[in-house]
Amino acid sequence: MTEAELRARLLDIAAEPSSGDVAHGDDVLELLDTPPVPAAVLVPIILGHSPGVLLTKRNAHLNKHGGQVSFPGGRIDAGDADAEAAALREAEEEIALDPAQVEILGRMADYVTGTGYRITPVLGLLPPDLQLRPSPHEVEAVFELPIDVLLDPAAPKRQRHNVRGVWREYWVWPHPDHYIWGATAAILVHLAQKLRAVEPHASAR
């Protein structure tokens, strides 16, 4: 897929009218007792010769989701103007991503997790070869999942795990060094399905 075609498909996804639907994650086993906490993540697509999705691995010592692969992001604070502002702020704090380097395209459908968050995924384009500096306290590694893997319908697999007598199923994406699962994997599956379904603009063919 060319850079122009990828950009065109992502723009079409971002331009889709919002139906207000919310995706409930595989880890939502029952109705939450309290309303989910608003959160936002940046879904950063790196353009260039070999495009990919930028992901981070959280430090293992963190109390919440330690050692897990995630998008840059976190809860939406009172001082954030919107989900986009929250996602950009968190990305700057976590990996020193300059907001000026991000071309915001729009949002995908919200995703509710069993840990009590309602995540708004914000699509953004990044230029290649950015010099990022992971925060030592929060981020252990920054890496990419190639777009070619994302577009392969056979790449993500369903796995099962027994938690206190209840079988849970979730998505897992292949990577030689990292285990990509949970909400991050589910959002990637949603994005992949959208990318494969969207026809490229005539100008991008």
Stockholm file with secondary structure:
# STOCKHOLM 1.0

chainA/1-205         MTEAELRARLLDIAAEPSSGDVAHGDDVLELLDTPPVPAAVLVPIILGHSPGVLLTKRNAHLNKHGGQVSFPGGRIDAGDADAEAAALREAEEEIALDPAQVEILGRMADYVTGTGYRITPVLGLLPPDLQLRPSPHEVEAVFELPIDVLLDPAAPKRQRHNVRGVWREYWVWPHPDHYIWGATAAILVHLAQKLRAVEPHASAR
#=GR chainA/1-205 SS CCHHHHHHHHHHHHHSCCCCCEEECTTCCSCCSSCCEEEEEEEEEECSSSCEEEEEEECTTCTTTTTCEECSEEECCTTCSSHHHHHHHHHHHHHCCCGGGCEEEEECCEEECTTSEEEEEEEEEECSSCCCCCCTTTEEEEEEEEHHHHTCTTSCEEEEEEETTEEEEEEEECCSSCCEEHHHHHHHHHHHHHHHHSCCCGGGC
#=GC SS_cons         CCHHHHHHHHHHHHHSCCCCCEEECTTCCSCCSSCCEEEEEEEEEECSSSCEEEEEEECTTCTTTTTCEECSEEECCTTCSSHHHHHHHHHHHHHCCCGGGCEEEEECCEEECTTSEEEEEEEEEECSSCCCCCCTTTEEEEEEEEHHHHTCTTSCEEEEEEETTEEEEEEEECCSSCCEEHHHHHHHHHHHHHHHHSCCCGGGC
//
